Amino acid sequence: MEKNCKSILISIGWINALFAFVFFQLFCGIIAVCMGFVLRKDYHAEIHGLVLMIVGIITGIVGWILNYFYF
């Protein structure tokens, strides 16, 4: 069985990384990190998965800090 949903995982990961700035920072950041991990391990997209994991962590933390100060 061929894995052909790589683009769906990339889209979900980046959408969650962007949503981590505004909505559900912890949840969306964790989902972005998990999508990056799956891309690295199962789909052999090492660089893209690593970048998605780093961006998910950064946006989750920055979004949480912004939410703490402004809301």
C-alpha positions in Angstrom: 0.0 0.0 0.0 1.5 3.3 -1.1 1.4 6.3 1.2 0.0 9.2 -0.9 -1.5 11.6 1.7 1.8 13.4 2.4 0.3 16.7 1.1 -2.7 16.4 3.5 -0.4 15.9 6.5 1.7 18.9 5.4 -1.4 21.1 5.0 -2.9 20.0 8.4 0.5 20.6 10.1 1.0 24.1 8.7 -2.6 25.2 9.4 -2.3 24.0 13.0 1.1 25.8 13.3 -0.6 29.1 12.1 -3.6 28.5 14.3 -1.3 28.1 17.4 -0.8 31.9 17.3 -4.5 32.6 17.9 -6.6 29.6 18.7 -6.0 26.7 21.1 -2.2 27.3 21.4 -1.3 24.1 23.2 -3.5 21.8 21.1 -2.6 23.2 17.8 1.1 23.4 18.6 1.1 19.7 19.7 -0.8 18.7 16.5 1.8 20.5 14.4 4.6 18.8 16.2 3.0 15.4 15.7 2.4 16.0 12.0 6.1 16.9 11.7 7.1 13.7 13.5 4.9 11.5 11.3 6.3 13.2 8.2 9.9 12.5 9.4 9.3 8.9 10.4 6.7 7.5 7.9 7.1 9.7 4.8 10.8 10.3 4.9 10.5 14.1 4.7 13.2 14.8 7.2 13.8 18.5 6.6 10.1 19.4 6.2 9.1 17.4 9.3 11.9 19.0 11.4 10.9 22.5 10.3 7.2 21.8 11.0 8.1 20.5 14.5 10.2 23.6 15.3 7.6 26.0 14.0 4.9 24.2 15.9 6.8 24.5 19.2 7.7 28.2 18.6 4.2 29.2 17.5 2.6 27.3 20.4 4.9 29.1 22.9 4.6 32.5 21.3 0.8 32.2 21.0 0.5 31.2 24.6 2.6 34.1 25.7 0.6 36.6 23.5 -2.7 35.1 24.8 -1.4 35.5 28.4 -0.5 39.2 28.0 -3.4 40.4 25.8 -6.4 38.4 27.0 
